[in-house]
Amino acid sequence: MPPAHWASNMKDESHLPVAEQSLVYRLRKRAEIRRQIPGRLSVTEGKPDRIANLLDEAADELESLKMQVIALKTLLDIERNMK
């Protein structure tokens, strides 16, 4: 099951060509698709899909790192403006 926090926050990029879709969107979409494939053993047994979970974890980490970079850039801009 995908984490609830991203489903409502994920910007729909499906209308864009794949080359223009964000990596985070593609990782999460791939995880979602894997979890819905009826023939997958994890689906038929009702178990978590470890690879789908890993894809979501990677997307979470990328988002976290992106937010850290934004925060650091903001701090640098503030510091530069104070001089």
C-alpha atoms as one frame of an Amber mdcrd trajectory, in Angstrom:
protein
   0.000   0.000   0.000   1.481   3.370  -0.927   2.089   5.845   1.854  -1.001
   8.008   2.330   1.015  11.227   2.563   2.113  11.281  -1.061  -1.066  10.290
  -2.861  -2.833  13.539  -2.097   0.310  15.657  -2.574   1.567  14.084  -5.780
   1.190  16.403  -8.740  -0.283  14.528 -11.680   2.391  14.521 -14.349   0.848
  11.744 -16.446  -0.031  14.190 -19.233   3.658  15.013 -19.705   6.045  12.994
 -21.873   8.046  10.574 -19.720  11.223  12.584 -20.312   9.529  15.588 -18.670
   8.080  13.728 -15.685   9.978  14.091 -12.420  11.960  11.163 -11.107   9.929
  11.201  -7.888   6.670  10.999  -9.860   7.983   8.113 -11.982   9.241   6.185
  -8.931   5.903   6.559  -7.137   3.889   5.714 -10.247   5.954   2.576 -10.832
   5.394   1.509  -7.203   1.652   2.105  -7.595   1.554   0.047 -10.800   3.510
  -2.841  -9.228   1.061  -3.007  -6.346  -1.892  -3.307  -8.718  -0.636  -6.134
 -10.962  -3.068  -8.981 -10.187  -0.638 -11.840 -10.889   2.098 -10.602  -8.535
   2.695 -12.948  -5.616   2.661 -10.103  -3.109  -0.756  -9.013  -4.424  -2.289
 -12.484  -4.389  -0.933 -13.207  -0.894  -1.760  -9.734   0.413   1.860  -9.135
   1.380   3.824  -5.917   0.964   5.713  -5.517  -2.294   9.275  -4.930  -1.125
  10.443  -3.403  -4.396   7.438  -1.047  -4.525   8.187  -0.060  -0.935  11.812
   0.575  -1.895  10.704   2.757  -4.816   8.551   4.812  -2.433  11.416   5.024
   0.056  13.743   6.304  -2.669  11.155   8.916  -3.699  10.789  10.009  -0.062
  14.559  10.389   0.271  14.816  12.400  -2.940  12.055  14.729  -1.746  13.762
  15.110   1.633  17.108  15.936   0.028  15.443  18.409  -2.328  13.845  20.185
   0.649  17.227  20.308   2.416  18.846  21.871  -0.652  16.064  24.467  -0.869
  16.469  25.280   2.831  20.245  25.654   2.476  19.874  27.892  -0.579  17.411
  30.047   1.347  19.829  30.353   4.253  22.659  31.294   1.893  20.489  33.946
   0.245  19.579  35.384   3.639  23.234  35.408   4.691  24.272  37.145   1.455
  21.555  39.770   1.862  22.707  40.532   5.424  26.210  41.495   4.254
